Structure formats: structure tokens, C-alpha cells
Amino acid sequence: MFDVNQIRKDFPILDSQVYGKPLVYLDNSATTQKPLCVVEKLTDGYLHHNANVHRGVHFLSQDATDLHEGSRRRMQTFINAASSDEIIFTRGTTESINLVASSFGETFLQDGDEVIVSAMEHHSNIVPWQLFQQRRKIVLKVIPFNDLGELDMDVYAQLFTERTKLVSVTHVSNVLGTVNPVKEIIRIAHSHQVPVLVDGAQSTPHLKVDVQDLDADFLVFSGHKVYGPTGVGVLYGKRQWLEQMVPYQGGGEMIQSVSFEKTTFNELPYKFEAGTPDFISTVGLATAIDYVESIGLGEIAQYEQQLLDYATEQFQQIPGMRIFGQAHHKSAVLSFLVDGIHHYDMGLLLDKMGIAVRTGHHCAQPLMQSLGIEGTVRASFSFYNTMEEVDKLVAGVKRVCGMFGVK
Ligand code: PMP
């Protein structure tokens, strides 16, 4: 049974006071808090299992390697990949997309080729492609979204040409909360023989993601957003692509043999993992996934939906309130502005009441341009938030409105 009060006991930070008030943490899209079991796992790793992986014949190195490779298999089951060889550990979503832009780009993209992204992408799914434009003159095509914050699928279907080589889209928008129909996006792309990268940074913490069911060619996510440690993330890629792609970085681990005349590369997944991996954090991430799945992603999605519905209902009654993102299928993110109140002022004043929200462009400036605004206030929920915390948010927003004379 889902019991939020019991769950909160696993997150010591939620008992914090800020400015003498209980912390109300509503910045979960930026990063999630860590359950005790994850922190204990990291400590245990450094205290009892610390030796460099893959290289050692000694016991401790074997032990660390077993734990690290066990975590890879845990990532495989988490997203239902066909093989653990298709799981590449990276520093996070950003590094994973940079890897694909660089390696897929180098291998498959020529001058004049096209990559489709959407107008609601995080900068980390825009800038890597622009950086690649310094190597090849690729063209970025953009799927627009409608007033509800849903992608225009008719326009999307029209964007394909003979030069389209990749679609790279977010599963869930970190600003609008929209859950994009990625299965349909992939189906359409595949009917043109075009592979798809899914940015799962905001979906993996909230819904069950199954790469084989989606038929995704690449899926990327960050450990720190799924209740795991910072500094580690995943790139899933279908073997057929990863095997053909040139390596991203060079160094130890990713080679089979090196001489000054010729170097041969290691097999998957090591070909893409140059240098010592963060083998302590990968184990912490596996523990986080165990924790999340022990609660159940179905239960999480259901409970967070209740939080979102309740908060949305309350917000709609506040005069001057504008909510950005009203998609039919939406994750627990509430981006808003109140007429006459700058998002930054709203964020600062809520903070003084102990309520942590994010303000600004949320690393999605093109999205802001589409909306014709500079930024929003964003409250993003997790399964450890409560209805009482939603009440505090609503009361806080109303209080700020009162201070600005917006009634
Ligand atoms: N994509 C989306 C949709 C995101 O929300 C974020 C983080 N805000 C990222 C990518 C980047 O993730 P990271 O900073 O962990 O690499």
C-alpha cells in the first residue's frame, strides 16, 4: 500500500527547516532527493568495495567489477533492454546526447542531412546538434506544439524527407509536463527508416519506460533525477547502431590493443566507456532503481497524478493565474505565471516561506520563445510530496498575490 508518510521517513532531507520553516521541496524536475538506502550504498561502496574495476586480478577489484556490472544488468531490466551490452554508463542525459550527436553524427550524418527535434527540447537536446553543425552542415527541423502544449503530429509527419537521418525528442517536457506520444513518434519515424532518440530524463522517474515496447533506438536518462546519485546516467542504444558508431572518447577501457601504428577498440559496451567509470555511483543508481520499483512506477504515476490534479484545480481558482502546459497526458509539473508578478519575485518570496520552486527558462529558451515569455515558476512533484504541501504552495502563491495587490 502506498503510504506517503512512511515513504518520507526514507528521505531525511525532507525534515529540514529553511528560514525556520519546514522545507517544501517542489523542485523535483531539477533533481530528486535521495533515500537513505542510496546514501548508505554509496558509503558502503567507498568503505568496503573500493577498487578500480575491470583491470585487477585481486579480490577487491573483482568484487567492485561484479557490483558495477550487476548495476548494468539492473539498468537493463529497468528499461527492458534486450542486452546489458546496450547499456552505456555516462555522466547523465547531457553526456549521453552529446555522445550520440558526436558518434552517430560522425558515422551517419553528411552535409545536408536533417535531424528532427521538437520545440519543447531542453538545451541538452539542441546544443549538441548545433555543435555538430561545426563538423557537418546538418539541418535541424523542429516539431511545433499547440496551445495545450502537445506536439503537432500532423506537422511532424510532414517533416520527413529523404535527408532525414534521426529524430531526437523528449519523452516528457521538463517545463510543460507533456508526455509525448513517443511510441507513435517512433512508429512514424521507422516507417521512413529513421531511428529515434528518446530523452527520458523526465519520464524515467515517473513512468514505466520499456525500450523494446517503444522500439526506441536510443534512450537517455540521468541518475540524479531517478533518486540516484549525481554524476552517473545511462545511454541505451540498439546494438545495431552502437556497433557501427565510432567511439566518443579515447582512453583506457575502450581499447582492445594499442600501438603507435594502430589501435583496435573494445567490444560493447566498453567501446563507449573511456576511463574509470563512476563505479560507486552506478551501484548507488541500481539501489535507487530497486527503491523506486519497490514502490512501483504505476503507484508513483497514480499518486503524482492526484497531486497534480489537486494543485491544478486550486491554481485555476487564483485570479490572474496562467498555467503553461495543459496536455491531456501530463506529468506532475506545474509551470505558471501570475499576471503582474515576475517569476523571479514569485520564486524568491515562496522560498522565504520554505517552498522550493524553480524560476526562469528551465534550460528551454526556444520553448519560452514559442510561448512568448521569458520564464515561468515551476513546481514539480514527487511521490514523497503531500497534499498538505500542495496546500502550502497554493497558500504561498495567494500570499504573494496579496503582497502585489493582485486579487
Ligand atoms: N533533458 C531534460 C528533459 C531535462 O529535464 C534535463 C534536466 N533538467 C536534461 C535533459 C539534462 O539532464 P542532466 O543535466 O542531468 O544531464
Boltz pocket constraint, residues with backbone or C-beta under 6 A from the ligand:
constraints:
  - pocket:
      binder: B
      contacts: [[A, 29], [A, 30], [A, 91], [A, 92], [A, 93], [A, 94], [A, 95], [A, 122], [A, 124], [A, 125], [A, 170], [A, 172], [A, 173], [A, 174], [A, 199], [A, 201], [A, 202], [A, 222], [A, 362], [A, 363]]
      max_distance: 6.0
